[in-house]
Amino acid sequence: MLKVGLTGGIGAGKSEVSRLLVECGAVLIDADRIAREVVAPGTPGLDEVVRAFGEEVLAEDGSLDRPKLGSIVFADPDRLAVLNSIVHPLVGARSKELESAAAEDAVVVHDVPLLTENGLAPLYDLVVVVDASPETQLDRLVRLRGMTEDDARARMAAQATREQRLKIADIVIDNDVPLADLQRRVKDVWADLVHRAQASRAPRQE
């Protein structure tokens, strides 16, 4: 098994890269998806979040009001740290369960938005960073996700810098390019990952 950490700044296009890797054959473990699951209605995770932030972070149907919670934590590093201390251990435990279910020869891609911020690079055999300029990130967040420019800048500022992400990268995927170029780059990266996975399983020569 080859364990790959995939990360990138908000708006860099990491989700598109993870989708393309799955098409190639990767086993995807999506930390964002798991983070939603562990605070779904009826879970101990949601109970902990409500205890920490109050019932105002609940929607009318009893689910987590993510935009409301986001508006609270992304402007306040201390509150963000509280949220992370609740959610991250739950996500880590579930990720390990999913990883253990993968085949021995699988390339397991952990899609982890805050991999850099939380110092998680040592957990993986290698780290792939999806890179885009801050200008590209801002444009995508405003134009495609409908964020205000101020909100988009706040979300970006709450994350690691571009330089910090690139520093931990074993492989960089440039996503300041047209989709066709991105697709070709991901296929090349996939071939590299498969080669590494096979090499790690090959018996050593005495």
C-alpha positions as CSV (number, residue, x, y, z in Angstrom):
1,M,0.0,0.0,0.0
2,L,1.2,3.5,-0.8
3,K,-0.2,6.2,1.4
4,V,-0.4,9.6,-0.2
5,G,-1.3,12.8,1.4
6,L,-3.0,15.2,-1.0
7,T,-3.4,18.8,-0.1
8,G,-3.7,22.3,-1.4
9,G,-5.1,25.7,-0.5
10,I,-8.8,26.5,-0.7
11,G,-9.7,27.2,-4.3
12,A,-6.6,25.5,-5.7
13,G,-8.6,22.7,-7.3
14,K,-7.7,19.8,-5.0
15,S,-11.1,18.3,-5.4
16,E,-10.7,18.1,-9.1
17,V,-7.3,16.4,-8.8
18,S,-8.7,13.9,-6.3
19,R,-11.6,13.1,-8.7
20,L,-9.1,12.5,-11.5
21,L,-7.0,10.3,-9.3
22,V,-10.0,8.2,-8.4
23,E,-10.7,7.8,-12.1
24,C,-7.2,6.5,-12.5
25,G,-7.8,3.9,-9.7
26,A,-6.9,5.5,-6.4
27,V,-8.6,4.7,-3.2
28,L,-9.8,8.1,-1.9
29,I,-10.2,8.9,1.8
30,D,-11.7,12.4,1.9
31,A,-11.1,14.2,5.2
32,D,-13.7,16.9,4.4
33,R,-16.4,14.3,3.8
34,I,-15.4,12.4,6.9
35,A,-15.4,15.7,8.9
36,R,-19.1,16.1,7.9
37,E,-19.9,12.6,8.8
38,V,-18.5,12.8,12.3
39,V,-20.7,15.8,13.1
40,A,-23.8,14.6,11.5
41,P,-27.1,14.7,13.6
42,G,-27.1,12.2,16.4
43,T,-23.3,11.8,16.6
44,P,-21.1,12.4,19.7
45,G,-19.1,14.8,17.5
46,L,-22.0,17.1,17.0
47,D,-22.8,17.1,20.7
48,E,-19.3,18.2,21.4
49,V,-19.5,21.0,18.9
50,V,-22.7,22.3,20.4
51,R,-21.3,22.2,23.9
52,A,-18.3,24.3,22.7
53,F,-20.2,26.8,20.5
54,G,-23.8,26.8,21.6
55,E,-27.0,25.8,19.9
56,E,-26.8,28.8,17.6
57,V,-24.6,26.7,15.3
58,L,-27.5,24.3,14.6
59,A,-29.8,24.7,11.7
60,E,-33.6,24.3,12.2
61,D,-33.5,20.6,11.2
62,G,-30.9,19.9,14.0
63,S,-27.9,19.6,11.6
64,L,-24.8,21.7,11.8
65,D,-25.1,25.1,10.3
66,R,-21.7,25.0,8.6
67,P,-21.8,28.6,7.2
68,K,-22.7,29.9,10.7
69,L,-19.9,27.9,12.4
70,G,-17.5,29.0,9.7
71,S,-18.2,32.6,10.2
72,I,-17.4,32.1,13.9
73,V,-14.1,30.2,13.6
74,F,-12.4,31.5,10.5
75,A,-12.1,35.0,11.9
76,D,-10.9,33.7,15.3
77,P,-7.8,31.4,15.5
78,D,-8.6,30.4,19.1
79,R,-12.1,29.3,18.2
80,L,-10.8,27.5,15.2
81,A,-8.4,25.6,17.4
82,V,-11.2,24.5,19.6
83,L,-13.2,23.2,16.6
84,N,-10.1,21.4,15.3
85,S,-9.5,19.7,18.7
86,I,-12.9,18.2,18.5
87,V,-13.1,17.2,14.8
88,H,-9.6,16.2,13.9
89,P,-9.2,13.2,16.3
90,L,-12.6,11.8,15.0
91,V,-11.5,12.3,11.4
92,G,-8.2,10.6,12.1
93,A,-9.8,7.5,13.7
94,R,-12.3,7.1,10.8
95,S,-9.6,7.6,8.2
96,K,-7.5,4.7,9.8
97,E,-10.6,2.5,9.6
98,L,-11.0,3.1,5.9
99,E,-7.3,2.8,5.1
100,S,-7.2,-0.6,6.8
101,A,-10.0,-1.8,4.5
102,A,-8.0,-1.0,1.3
103,A,-6.2,-3.7,-0.6
104,E,-2.5,-4.3,0.1
105,D,-1.4,-3.1,-3.3
106,A,-3.7,0.0,-3.3
107,V,-2.6,3.6,-3.8
108,V,-4.5,5.3,-1.0
109,V,-4.9,9.0,-1.4
110,H,-5.8,11.0,1.7
111,D,-7.4,14.2,0.7
112,V,-6.5,16.5,3.6
113,P,-7.1,20.2,3.3
114,L,-5.2,21.1,6.5
115,L,-2.3,18.6,6.1
116,T,0.3,21.4,6.2
117,E,-1.2,23.3,9.1
118,N,-1.5,20.3,11.3
119,G,2.0,18.9,10.6
120,L,0.6,15.6,9.1
121,A,3.2,15.1,6.3
122,P,5.1,12.4,8.3
123,L,1.9,10.2,8.3
124,Y,2.2,9.5,4.6
125,D,4.7,7.9,2.2
126,L,4.7,11.1,0.2
127,V,2.8,14.4,-0.1
128,V,1.2,15.7,-3.3
129,V,0.4,19.5,-3.3
130,V,-2.1,21.0,-5.7
131,D,-0.7,24.5,-6.3
132,A,-2.3,27.6,-7.7
133,S,-1.5,31.3,-7.3
134,P,-3.4,33.3,-4.6
135,E,-4.9,35.3,-7.5
136,T,-6.3,32.1,-9.0
137,Q,-7.6,30.9,-5.7
138,L,-9.4,34.2,-5.0
139,D,-11.0,34.3,-8.4
140,R,-12.3,30.8,-8.1
141,L,-13.7,31.4,-4.6
142,V,-15.5,34.5,-5.6
143,R,-16.6,33.5,-9.1
144,L,-17.3,29.8,-8.6
145,R,-18.3,29.5,-5.0
146,G,-20.0,32.9,-4.6
147,M,-18.0,34.1,-1.6
148,T,-17.4,37.7,-1.0
149,E,-13.9,38.8,-1.5
150,D,-13.4,39.6,2.2
151,D,-14.7,36.1,3.2
152,A,-12.5,34.5,0.5
153,R,-9.4,36.3,1.8
154,A,-10.2,35.4,5.4
155,R,-10.5,31.7,4.5
156,M,-7.2,31.8,2.6
157,A,-5.5,33.7,5.4
158,A,-6.6,31.0,7.9
159,Q,-4.6,28.4,6.0
160,A,-0.9,27.8,5.5
161,T,0.9,29.9,3.0
162,R,1.7,28.8,-0.5
163,E,5.4,28.6,0.5
164,Q,4.6,26.4,3.5
165,R,2.7,23.9,1.4
166,L,5.3,23.7,-1.3
167,K,8.0,23.1,1.3
168,I,6.5,19.8,2.4
169,A,5.6,18.6,-1.2
170,D,7.2,15.6,-2.7
171,I,5.2,16.1,-5.9
172,V,3.6,19.4,-7.0
173,I,0.6,19.6,-9.4
174,D,0.3,23.0,-11.0
175,N,-3.3,24.0,-11.3
176,D,-2.9,27.4,-12.9
177,V,-3.4,25.6,-16.2
178,P,-6.3,24.5,-18.5
179,L,-8.2,21.4,-17.6
180,A,-6.6,19.3,-20.4
181,D,-3.1,20.1,-19.1
182,L,-4.2,19.2,-15.5
183,Q,-5.6,15.9,-16.7
184,R,-2.3,15.0,-18.4
185,R,-0.3,16.0,-15.4
186,V,-2.5,13.9,-13.1
187,K,-2.1,10.9,-15.3
188,D,1.7,11.3,-15.2
189,V,1.6,11.6,-11.4
190,W,-0.6,8.5,-11.2
191,A,1.9,6.5,-13.2
192,D,4.6,7.6,-10.8
193,L,2.5,6.6,-7.8
194,V,1.8,3.2,-9.2
195,H,5.5,2.7,-9.9
196,R,6.3,3.7,-6.3
197,A,3.6,1.4,-4.9
198,Q,5.0,-1.6,-6.9
199,A,8.6,-0.8,-5.9
200,S,7.6,-0.8,-2.2
201,R,6.2,-4.3,-2.5
202,A,9.1,-5.8,-4.5
203,P,11.3,-8.2,-2.6
204,R,14.7,-6.9,-1.7
205,Q,17.7,-8.5,-3.3
206,E,20.1,-10.1,-0.9
